[in-house]
Amino acid sequence: MVWPGGVGLHHFADIDSTNEEARRMAAAGARGPAWIYADTQSAGRGRRGRAWMSEPGNLFCTHLFAPQCPMPKAAEMSFVTALAVFDAVDATGIHGLALKWPNDLLVDGAKVSGILIESAPGPAGHRDEDPLLAIGIGINIARAPDDTPYPATSLSAHGMSVTPLALLTELATAFIARCAQWDRGAGFAAIRQDWLARARGVGGPVTVRLHDRVIEGEFLSLDEDGALEIRAGDKIETISAGDVFFPDIAPREAK
């Protein structure tokens, strides 16, 4: 597959964080679209400030992207990106893929990819209402960590061999296609429908850990803004942030 035209590509052998590099580029005036990837990271991170294992052989990348929409709508990029990651990994021929809310990719129930989206501050004079995003993505190609709250795996553990650059090329191409879908008239409705079609556990039991409580119930759907909808007893809970677990995959404490 050929790298898509009009999209920048920046490679580093070693870097603190590809998201930090995207933010530095944005502060210097860059608006993308551009992908930054590294062989290793010294300060990779995931959601809620968790460290992200960054050893050679896996894909660590960030997309610097201006979605041309109001900031509240930019939150939908989490689901757009998750679908693009699904499409890219699916192209390797691996089986057992599913999405876990809000944007993790699973293989046979274990996490193989995660996404961290941050705002990228522009240079002096940049309007805050014009979103500029650093979309960080990690995909376990060669190896997976063993100290995560959720079971993790790698593509190599399932017999798949692909280079980080080859997978990134698939991802960059898939991202363009999913953004085009999002930009069309149906907008997030189409993305939401495709995400739900690939989601794990819809209609079944789910546990969500919030910062102050744990909710157990039935995974119903996503609302129009992408929040998780759960039936807990006779009440419908709408959740905008939390960690999701399923009964056949028990959470484990990080070491």
Residue pairs with C-beta under 8 A, 6 or more apart in sequence:
1 166
1 169
1 170
1 173
2 169
3 9
3 169
3 172
4 172
4 173
4 176
6 33
7 33
7 34
7 35
7 172
7 176
8 32
8 33
8 34
8 35
8 64
9 34
9 35
9 37
9 172
10 21
10 25
10 34
10 35
10 36
10 37
11 36
11 37
11 38
11 165
12 18
12 21
12 36
12 37
12 38
12 39
13 38
13 39
13 40
14 38
14 39
14 40
14 41
14 42
15 21
15 36
15 38
15 40
15 41
15 42
16 41
16 42
16 43
17 41
17 42
17 43
17 44
17 45
17 136
18 36
18 37
18 38
18 41
18 44
18 60
18 61
18 62
18 136
19 45
19 62
19 116
19 118
19 134
19 136
20 43
21 36
21 62
22 34
22 36
22 62
22 63
22 64
22 120
22 134
22 136
23 118
23 120
23 121
23 134
25 34
25 36
25 64
25 120
26 64
26 120
26 121
26 122
26 123
26 132
26 134
27 120
27 121
27 122
27 123
28 123
29 122
29 123
30 64
31 64
31 66
31 122
31 132
32 63
32 64
32 65
32 66
32 132
33 63
33 64
33 65
33 66
34 63
34 64
35 61
35 62
35 63
35 64
35 168
35 172
36 61
36 62
36 63
36 64
37 59
37 60
37 61
37 62
37 164
37 165
37 168
38 54
38 60
38 61
39 56
39 164
40 54
40 55
40 56
40 60
41 52
41 54
41 60
42 54
44 51
44 52
44 53
44 54
44 60
44 138
45 51
45 52
45 116
46 52
46 114
46 116
46 138
47 114
47 116
50 148
50 254
52 60
52 114
52 138
53 143
53 144
53 145
54 60
54 138
55 142
55 143
56 142
57 141
57 142
57 143
57 164
58 138
58 139
58 140
58 141
58 142
58 143
58 154
58 164
59 137
59 138
59 139
59 141
59 164
59 167
59 168
59 171
60 137
60 138
60 164
61 136
61 137
61 138
61 164
61 168
61 171
62 134
62 135
62 136
62 137
63 81
63 133
63 134
63 135
63 137
63 172
63 175
64 120
64 132
64 133
64 134
64 135
65 77
65 132
65 133
65 135
66 130
66 131
66 132
66 133
67 73
67 74
67 77
67 131
67 133
67 179
69 131
70 129
70 131
71 119
71 128
71 129
71 131
73 188
74 131
74 133
75 225
75 226
76 182
76 187
76 188
76 191
76 226
77 117
77 133
77 135
78 102
78 103
78 115
78 117
78 226
79 102
79 103
79 188
79 191
79 192
79 195
79 226
80 175
80 178
80 179
80 181
80 182
80 191
81 103
81 115
81 117
81 135
81 137
81 175
81 178
82 99
82 102
82 103
82 104
82 105
82 115
82 195
83 99
83 174
83 178
83 191
83 194
83 195
83 198
84 171
84 174
84 175
84 177
84 178
85 103
85 105
85 113
85 115
85 137
85 139
85 171
85 174
86 97
86 99
86 105
86 198
87 170
87 174
87 177
87 178
88 167
88 170
88 171
88 173
88 174
89 97
89 105
89 107
89 112
89 113
89 139
89 155
89 167
90 97
91 170
91 174
92 155
92 160
92 162
92 167
92 170
93 160
94 107
94 155
94 158
94 160
95 158
96 106
96 107
96 108
96 109
96 158
97 105
97 106
97 107
97 198
98 105
98 106
98 109
98 198
98 199
98 200
99 105
99 106
99 195
99 198
99 199
99 200
100 106
100 111
100 199
100 200
100 201
100 244
101 199
101 222
101 228
101 244
102 226
102 228
103 114
103 115
104 111
104 113
104 114
104 115
104 150
105 111
105 112
105 113
105 114
105 139
106 112
106 200
107 153
107 155
107 158
108 153
108 158
109 151
109 200
109 246
109 248
109 249
110 144
110 150
110 151
110 152
110 153
110 249
111 140
111 144
111 148
111 150
111 151
111 152
111 153
112 139
112 140
112 144
112 152
112 153
112 154
112 155
113 137
113 138
113 139
113 140
114 137
114 138
115 135
115 136
115 137
116 136
116 137
117 133
117 134
117 135
117 136
118 133
118 134
118 136
119 131
119 132
119 133
119 134
120 132
120 133
120 134
121 132
122 130
122 132
126 132
137 171
139 155
139 167
139 171
140 152
140 153
140 154
140 155
141 154
141 155
141 156
141 160
141 162
141 163
141 164
141 167
142 154
142 155
142 156
143 154
143 156
144 152
144 153
144 154
144 157
145 152
146 152
146 255
147 254
147 255
148 252
148 254
149 243
149 251
149 252
149 253
149 254
150 243
150 245
150 249
150 251
150 252
151 249
151 252
155 161
155 162
178 191
181 190
181 191
181 194
182 188
182 190
182 191
184 190
188 224
188 226
189 224
192 222
192 224
192 226
195 222
196 202
196 221
196 222
200 246
201 219
201 244
201 246
202 219
202 220
202 221
203 218
203 219
203 220
204 218
204 219
204 246
205 216
205 217
205 218
205 219
205 246
205 247
206 216
206 217
206 218
206 219
206 230
206 244
206 245
206 246
207 214
207 215
207 216
207 244
207 245
207 246
207 247
207 251
208 214
208 215
208 216
208 228
208 230
208 237
208 239
208 242
208 243
208 244
208 245
209 242
209 243
209 245
209 251
210 239
210 241
210 242
215 230
215 232
215 237
215 239
215 242
216 232
217 230
217 231
217 232
217 233
217 237
218 230
218 231
218 232
219 228
219 229
219 230
220 229
220 230
220 231
220 236
221 229
222 228
222 229
223 229
223 238
225 240
227 238
227 239
227 240
228 238
228 239
228 240
228 242
228 244
229 236
229 237
229 238
229 239
230 236
230 237
230 239
231 237
243 251
245 251
